[in-house]
């Protein structure tokens, strides 16, 4: 760390409200030191956002800061973990105080909201890339996994699907609420924590429901049927689609199934636990919806209201084509 | 994670010998899960290498993989920590099997050497950037810090200084041993662990002795005198300098003081602990050398053999000019 790098870190990334007692040494040394409380496992995840790949270069810096943390918190949520601390690797083309001011505000506002402390990282010069690494806590052995689903389990999602994908399609024409869903995703931390005892498996939806549910099912060589009608769509999503011409109406199914960036949770629940899940998640604003059922037969079958099969045109984002 | 991303991770990054019992869930889920053993603090660091900034684009991929982990292990060493686990964020312009094969070999060979397990991460598409985040263990309260030095403490460095800097100067003309020092730095893990009880402060030398010792001293508003003559220089360094013309002889002092990338440790020891340190570090191949003393007067004074002051031309690498 050079003196200038120190300056950047001190100036922008240490003005945080959250101070966790588990953090013995935070920003400013060769490394940070955590004391994980007895009776907890530590959940560790890491995600990178690359300018021009994961967000348009013109994205507001506060949204980039928010999203870099949110996508990691979404991984913690999918494990049922409570956020604890994060490290940030920020690669920047130049030292731009205005950009840093906004970026750090977006990041630290979300961090403070979840009482997560930024404990260190690295700032380097190069093409704009943000890697964030988050730590969370779960009671021993209670981390939710991708594997664990069984045939007959109900498939749930939190919130609504396709909003971020539609915002990306509509660009400037997207309603503010849809843009908000794309730029400021809300990690479903509280939902994940409440699912620890009743969900059989969980994953977050970053690449689209079909792709991510696919990963969950593959972990146990299972399949699923999904009810297209039951996929939760927001009012903003439905009214934006009404304004589009008839040729684009397949987006109604396509986006909730295949568009990424919603950062909702997808999870499975044994039938005898469904009422417990409904109870546990009742008070949460995001809510949850049953969208299908796990089957022994591999593959995901999407069914229309009349029982006919729907074949989506795409099946989720691929990082390397 | 798309199917292809899964493929990359499975194919290249899971073929590791080390399996730590502290790792409950490794690569393949939304996040990894660690159980930190009771009676240990967790040390957490993160460093990024950007192509064209931290290494020339033509660097052998195995060296990039090695170095990405080594610079983080060097931070762990400076804290006195024992390596445990790491996460990798790899941003690649394209899916290049040959490059990935070599890169992962370089990284995992070093990981296995220190019984560190790669537990997760993210692969994305974009300009070549490698962020690695490492976890280590220390007994409670025994992490070495940058702060803690006192006036009168002896200043030590491990190994030799200036080798990597000279390799960078000489480029193709550098002797293989010097290139090795630049491309395959050896983190001083064992030295760091043996210093826990006797060093008053420690830092690793990534940006040059003057810059990094400066950070250590600033933490307590102290200064230092350094004896130029005592700076440890390797045989390869000395003989390479003999081959250069007279105009370049100031590199003899300049490189050990100001060039980065050596990844040796710089640490301070109270006078009554020096014999204990000599004993503890005796068996290590890198050895250690007293190069100066901490002073109450701030600033670092470099003294020639005759007692005259030497003023270095530069004072270490700056990430943002």
Interface residues (C-beta under 8 A of the other chain):
Chain A: X1 X2 X3 X4 X5 X6 X8 X24 X25 X28 X29 X30 X31 X32 X33 X34 X35 X36 X38 X41 X42 X43 X44 X45 X46 X47 X48 X49 X50 X51 X52 X53 X54 X75 X76 X78 X79 X81 X85 X87 X88 X89 X91 X94 X95 X119 X120 X121 X122 X123 X124 X125 X126 X127 X129 X131 X133 X135 X136 X138 X140 X141 X143 X145 X146 X202 X203 X204 X206 X207 X211 X214 X215 X316 X317 X318 X319 X320 X321
Chain B: X1 X2 X3 X4 X5 X6 X8 X24 X25 X28 X29 X30 X31 X32 X33 X34 X35 X36 X38 X41 X42 X43 X44 X45 X46 X47 X48 X49 X50 X51 X52 X53 X54 X75 X76 X78 X79 X81 X85 X87 X88 X89 X91 X94 X95 X119 X120 X121 X122 X123 X124 X125 X126 X127 X129 X131 X133 X135 X136 X138 X140 X141 X143 X145 X146 X202 X203 X204 X206 X207 X211 X214 X215 X316 X317 X318 X319 X320 X321
